[in-house]
Amino acid sequence: MKQYKFKMHGLDCANCANTLENKLSHKKEFKSVKVSFATATLTVETDLDPKLVKQKLELEIHKVEPEVTLHEKPKITIMMMRILLASLFFLGGIVWNHSLLLLGISYLVIGYDILWKSLKNIIKGHVFDEFFLMSIATIGAFAIGEYPEGVAVMLFFQIGEYVQKQAVNRSRQSITELVDM
């Protein structure tokens, strides 16, 4: 029996950590599982071949929390690029007399992942979550011809999500440093 400890990225809530810990604890391959939201770590004891531990964990984690990854840098720079690109298309759409083409591109750049998560959650039976509500609100804005408002709502939502992730990561770092002291 060997113990492994992994750093987790994309774990955004304590409830998600508890759900993940419960699901992994029920797998016979893992004898002891501890997911810490505060430090974003996963500790597991297993008899699996060391080469297979990370693969097996990632496979099981992806079934429960698809956004959670092990030992990877968070994709913050990609999100920042999406926010900047969508903002440029949004401003261009406003300047050029509410250009539907530019506003549509902006919406897809900033909102494609929210729409996709909403669809996946609907298939899983989780209908009324934040992704579904954002999708309905923004698609509704487009349906009534309020294109700039639909894009702005999605853009501000993504900016809020980005800022929240930054705050959670900084809090984790502070807690980790405090625990280390």
Disulfide bonds with the S-S distance in Angstrom:
Cys13-Cys16 2.38
